[in-house]
Amino acid sequence: MAEEKVNQECYLLIGEAPTEEAAARIAEVFSACPYVYFMGAFGNMVVGVYFLSGAHRWWLQAVAENPQATLGLTRAALYITERPAFPAGMEPRIPEEKGDRAPCGAYCPECPRYRDPCRGCPASHHHR
């Protein structure tokens, strides 16, 4: 895993949810993502900090391009840095017991992007 950590980029996602309750729910659902360093709701705004390898960039770009369909946000902005000052990276948070679904509730085999470009969630049995 240390090799993946070296190739990580840090992403800041800022999104607006329709309501404060929706923002809190979205933050809670995605808080257990293996790549999330921070996730929180501030009123109806959702803020997330992710550490991902370039191979996963497409996923967050899809969130920024289509926030309603991906996370349920009314709008979103994505910022990327390849040079985070602190922390410089993080190991993905993989649970000891992998489930059939990703921590966010996604079921990888039902996703049209599973296998290409996505290898599945590393917190599920479907990771390749």
Disulfide bonds with the S-S distance in Angstrom:
none
